C-alpha cells in the first residue's frame, strides 16, 4: 500500500541523499548491525554535535556557559544541516526536511524541503 500522505523527517533511513547523513547511517549500522528504527536518532546527534562544540569552546560542561555559547550559533553546520539558537529561541523553526514515501512496506526518499521560519505569533500562540 502507498502511504496516503508524505512523511516529513529530519533525516531518512531510506537512503537520505545527504552525504553527512549517509555517513552517520553507515556508522550506526556498522556499530549496531542494523539501521536506526526511525529518524529520531538523527536530530539528537545533530544537537550533540552543537553541544560538544560549545563544551569544547568554553572548556566546561557548566550549563550556563554552554547555553550562552550555543545562543551565539547562527546557521551552525551539523550532520543535518544548519541549526540556530538565540536567547529567545532554543528550538529550530526552520530546517531541512526529507520527504519519505512508503509503498508496499518499502520506504524511499521522494523529495526535500526547507521549512520557512515559523512566525513567532504562531509559535507562541500570541493571537488566540
C-alpha positions as CSV (number, residue, x, y, z in Angstrom):
1,X,0.0,0.0,0.0
2,X,1.1,3.6,-0.6
3,X,1.2,5.9,2.3
4,X,-1.6,8.4,1.8
5,X,0.5,11.4,3.0
6,X,4.1,12.3,2.6
7,X,6.2,11.7,5.7
8,X,8.4,14.7,6.5
9,X,11.5,13.8,8.6
10,X,14.8,15.5,9.6
11,X,16.7,12.5,8.2
12,X,15.7,9.4,6.4
13,X,16.7,5.8,6.9
14,X,15.6,5.1,3.3
15,X,18.6,6.5,1.5
16,X,18.9,10.1,2.6
17,X,20.7,12.0,-0.2
18,X,23.0,14.0,2.1
19,X,26.5,12.5,2.4
20,X,26.7,13.6,6.1
21,X,23.5,11.6,6.9
22,X,24.7,8.6,4.8
23,X,28.0,8.6,6.8
24,X,26.1,8.7,10.1
25,X,23.7,6.0,9.0
26,X,26.6,3.7,7.9
27,X,28.4,4.3,11.2
28,X,25.3,3.4,13.1
29,X,24.7,0.2,11.0
30,X,28.4,-0.8,11.4
31,X,28.2,-0.4,15.2
32,X,24.7,-1.9,15.9
33,X,24.3,-4.2,12.9
34,X,21.1,-2.5,11.7
35,X,19.7,0.8,10.7
36,X,18.1,3.1,13.3
37,X,14.4,2.1,13.7
38,X,13.3,5.6,12.9
39,X,14.5,9.1,12.2
40,X,14.7,10.2,15.8
41,X,18.4,9.2,16.3
42,X,19.5,11.9,13.8
43,X,18.2,15.1,15.5
44,X,19.7,14.2,18.8
45,X,23.1,13.5,17.1
46,X,23.0,17.0,15.5
47,X,22.2,18.6,18.8
48,X,25.0,16.7,20.5
49,X,27.4,17.9,17.8
50,X,26.5,21.5,18.8
51,X,26.6,20.8,22.5
52,X,30.0,19.2,22.1
53,X,31.3,22.1,20.1
54,X,30.1,24.5,22.8
55,X,31.6,22.4,25.7
56,X,34.9,22.4,23.8
57,X,34.9,26.1,23.2
58,X,34.0,27.1,26.8
59,X,36.2,24.4,28.3
60,X,33.4,23.3,30.7
61,X,30.1,21.4,30.9
62,X,28.7,24.2,33.1
63,X,25.1,24.6,31.8
64,X,25.1,28.4,31.9
65,X,28.3,28.7,30.0
66,X,27.4,26.1,27.4
67,X,23.9,27.6,26.8
68,X,25.4,31.1,26.4
69,X,27.8,29.8,23.8
70,X,25.0,27.9,21.9
71,X,22.9,31.0,21.9
72,X,25.5,32.6,19.6
73,X,25.0,29.8,17.0
74,X,23.5,31.1,13.7
75,X,23.2,28.5,10.9
76,X,25.9,26.4,12.6
77,X,26.5,23.3,10.5
78,X,25.6,19.8,11.7
79,X,25.1,16.4,10.1
80,X,21.5,17.5,9.3
81,X,22.3,21.0,8.1
82,X,22.4,24.4,9.7
83,X,21.0,25.0,13.2
84,X,20.5,28.2,15.1
85,X,19.8,29.2,18.7
86,X,19.2,32.5,20.4
87,X,18.3,33.8,23.9
88,X,14.7,33.8,22.8
89,X,14.6,30.5,20.9
90,X,16.1,27.2,21.8
91,X,14.2,25.2,19.2
92,X,14.5,25.1,15.4
93,X,11.9,27.0,13.5
94,X,13.5,26.5,10.0
95,X,15.4,23.4,9.0
96,X,15.8,21.0,6.1
97,X,13.4,18.0,5.9
98,X,13.4,14.9,3.7
99,X,10.1,13.6,2.3
100,X,9.6,9.9,2.6
101,X,7.0,7.7,0.9
102,X,6.1,4.1,2.0
103,X,4.9,1.8,-0.8
104,X,4.2,-1.9,-0.2
105,X,6.2,-1.7,3.0
106,X,9.3,-0.2,1.3
107,X,10.4,3.3,2.1
108,X,12.1,5.8,-0.3
109,X,13.0,9.4,-0.3
110,X,10.9,11.3,-2.8
111,X,12.0,14.9,-2.1
112,X,13.2,17.5,0.3
113,X,12.2,20.9,1.5
114,X,13.5,23.6,3.9
115,X,10.8,24.8,6.3
116,X,10.1,28.5,6.3
117,X,10.6,30.4,9.6
118,X,7.6,30.0,11.7
119,X,6.1,33.4,12.7
120,X,6.6,34.0,16.4
121,X,3.0,34.9,17.0
122,X,2.0,31.4,15.8
123,X,4.9,29.7,17.5
124,X,4.0,31.3,20.8
125,X,0.2,31.3,20.1
126,X,0.0,35.1,20.7
127,X,-3.1,35.6,18.6
128,X,-5.6,33.4,20.4
